[in-house]
Structures are given as C-alpha cells and as structure tokens.
C-alpha cells in the first residue's frame, strides 16, 4: 500500500508541474529535473506511462517536431478546446498561445475547399516570435 501512496504522490507532483507550466510545452527531462528538485526519484518509463495516460484522457497534448524527435507535452486546461485550434509557440521564450479565434474557421475552410485537405489542429503548432520577444 505504501508503494501506491508513493506513486500517487509522484503523479500529483507531475500533474502539478504540468498545470503550472500550461502556457508552454515541457519535456520528460523537464519533468524529471523538477521531480529530482522535489526529492522524488521516478524512473523515466513511469513518467512516459503517466503522460500517455494523461494524453488518452485528453489532459495533455503531445507534440513531436520531427520524425524521431523528442516529444514535448502541454497540459490542456479544461474548456480550452485545444483539439479545435492551432497553437503558436514562441521560439525565444517557449510560451504557447492559443489561436482560438474565428479566423481559424476561415483558414480551415479555405484549406479544405481550395486544397482538399482537412486540417488537424490538435497536434499542430506554428513557430515564431511572440509580441514581447519580437521587440
């Protein structure tokens, strides 16, 4: 039973970390470093398994930039409907911005109508510089 409480405590720490960093993507290595600073030794396989579970539950989105590239994860705040819009990621500060305006509907419709392509927004990120970093 003590092992179960230990696992639950570590899962809570992982979820807390994801929530606190919901405005950016985080890697498994980021989570691992955070846990070590919290004096929690969790093996990387356990972290990956928990992230997979959270992804299946719709609590996190997994992004992979390149084939074979390292995945990063973003906590999905309830009600954000992240599967329905693109995200903008600042390559300077790493912040994620939700592109959840009506213009997205126009873009999706144009791509579908003119190019015969159905856009999947859930795992899509556009990279650039946010207003603060572009200065």
C-alpha positions as a printed NumPy array, in Angstrom:
array([[  0.   ,   0.   ,   0.   ],
       [  2.878,   2.374,   0.739],
       [  4.094,   1.986,  -2.867],
       [  0.66 ,   3.037,  -4.086],
       [  0.751,   6.222,  -1.991],
       [  4.25 ,   6.944,  -3.316],
       [  3.045,   6.553,  -6.921],
       [  0.009,   8.735,  -6.261],
       [  2.17 ,  11.452,  -4.688],
       [  4.527,  11.412,  -7.692],
       [  1.629,  11.547, -10.138],
       [  0.252,  14.544,  -8.248],
       [  3.652,  16.267,  -8.497],
       [  3.806,  15.592, -12.241],
       [  0.274,  16.908, -12.756],
       [  1.018,  19.991, -10.618],
       [  4.123,  20.69 , -12.713],
       [  2.15 ,  20.346, -15.951],
       [ -0.57 ,  22.675, -14.676],
       [  1.927,  25.311, -13.514],
       [  3.54 ,  25.228, -16.953],
       [  0.394,  25.037, -19.075],
       [  1.476,  28.095, -21.049],
       [  4.42 ,  26.221, -22.562],
       [  5.454,  22.749, -23.624],
       [  7.588,  20.599, -21.351],
       [  9.73 ,  17.554, -21.995],
       [ 10.074,  14.388, -19.964],
       [ 13.506,  15.687, -18.989],
       [ 11.92 ,  18.906, -17.632],
       [  9.564,  16.807, -15.514],
       [ 12.402,  14.567, -14.361],
       [ 14.518,  17.574, -13.273],
       [ 11.541,  19.047, -11.424],
       [ 10.896,  15.78 ,  -9.581],
       [ 14.549,  15.491,  -8.6  ],
       [ 14.422,  19.036,  -7.179],
       [ 11.388,  17.843,  -5.185],
       [ 13.437,  14.884,  -3.868],
       [ 11.317,  12.441,  -5.878],
       [ 13.159,   9.808,  -7.845],
       [ 10.851,   8.49 , -10.562],
       [ 12.137,   6.462, -13.457],
       [ 11.624,   7.903, -16.928],
       [  9.437,   4.977, -18.033],
       [  6.973,   5.82 , -15.262],
       [  6.844,   9.441, -16.4  ],
       [  6.234,   8.385, -20.019],
       [  3.481,   5.974, -18.972],
       [  1.718,   8.622, -16.913],
       [  1.967,  11.141, -19.758],
       [  0.49 ,   8.53 , -22.135],
       [ -2.388,   8.033, -19.71 ],
       [ -2.967,  11.8  , -19.448],
       [ -2.871,  12.093, -23.24 ],
       [ -5.521,   9.367, -23.621],
       [ -7.669,  11.179, -21.053],
       [ -7.302,  14.422, -23.022],
       [ -5.398,  16.215, -20.245],
       [ -2.209,  16.708, -22.267],
       [ -1.312,  17.125, -25.906],
       [  1.866,  15.521, -27.196],
       [  3.837,  17.305, -29.921],
       [  6.689,  15.791, -31.924],
       [  8.562,  18.31 , -34.077],
       [ 10.469,  15.948, -36.374],
       [ 10.461,  12.298, -37.238],
       [ 12.27 ,  10.629, -34.375],
       [ 12.415,  13.938, -32.489],
       [ 11.853,  14.279, -28.786],
       [  8.226,  14.74 , -27.781],
       [  7.059,  17.653, -25.683],
       [  3.804,  17.907, -23.77 ],
       [  1.321,  20.637, -22.969],
       [ -1.284,  20.497, -20.236],
       [ -4.754,  21.167, -21.615],
       [ -6.803,  23.414, -19.416],
       [-10.424,  22.325, -19.159],
       [-12.627,  24.215, -21.595],
       [ -9.748,  25.37 , -23.852],
       [-10.811,  23.017, -26.686],
       [ -7.191,  22.678, -27.777],
       [ -8.079,  19.976, -30.29 ],
       [-10.051,  22.562, -32.259],
       [ -7.413,  25.259, -32.796],
       [ -3.771,  25.727, -33.659],
       [ -1.164,  26.886, -31.201],
       [  1.541,  29.482, -31.643],
       [  4.865,  28.803, -29.921],
       [  7.45 ,  31.496, -29.338],
       [ 10.863,  30.106, -30.211],
       [ 12.53 ,  32.634, -27.894],
       [ 10.603,  32.246, -24.618],
       [  8.77 ,  28.975, -25.307],
       [  5.315,  30.309, -24.43 ],
       [  2.28 ,  28.747, -26.095],
       [ -0.522,  30.967, -27.372],
       [ -3.946,  29.589, -28.296],
       [ -5.12 ,  30.593, -31.764],
       [ -8.791,  30.128, -30.945],
       [-10.351,  32.965, -32.909],
       [-12.95 ,  32.868, -35.688],
       [-10.18 ,  33.327, -38.24 ],
       [ -9.21 ,  29.678, -37.606],
       [-12.561,  28.59 , -39.05 ],
       [-11.833,  30.625, -42.192],
       [ -8.362,  29.095, -42.539],
       [ -9.663,  25.56 , -42.038],
       [-12.48 ,  26.09 , -44.53 ],
       [-10.1  ,  27.565, -47.126],
       [ -7.657,  24.67 , -46.761],
       [-10.484,  22.145, -47.058],
       [-12.225,  23.833, -50.002],
       [ -9.254,  25.022, -52.036],
       [ -6.717,  22.325, -51.242],
       [ -8.844,  19.282, -50.37 ],
       [ -7.08 ,  18.931, -47.05 ],
       [ -8.76 ,  18.521, -43.67 ],
       [ -6.672,  20.327, -41.066],
       [ -5.966,  18.547, -37.786],
       [ -5.337,  21.301, -35.273],
       [ -4.846,  19.172, -32.157],
       [ -1.118,  18.481, -32.53 ],
       [ -0.235,  21.462, -34.697],
       [  1.997,  24.343, -33.7  ],
       [  3.137,  27.359, -35.679],
       [  6.526,  28.688, -34.592],
       [  7.617,  32.308, -34.457],
       [  8.168,  35.17 , -32.006],
       [  5.608,  36.49 , -29.538],
       [  4.934,  40.2  , -29.248],
       [  7.3  ,  40.567, -26.274],
       [ 10.225,  38.661, -27.803],
       [  9.894,  40.184, -31.28 ],
       [ 10.931,  43.579, -29.921]])
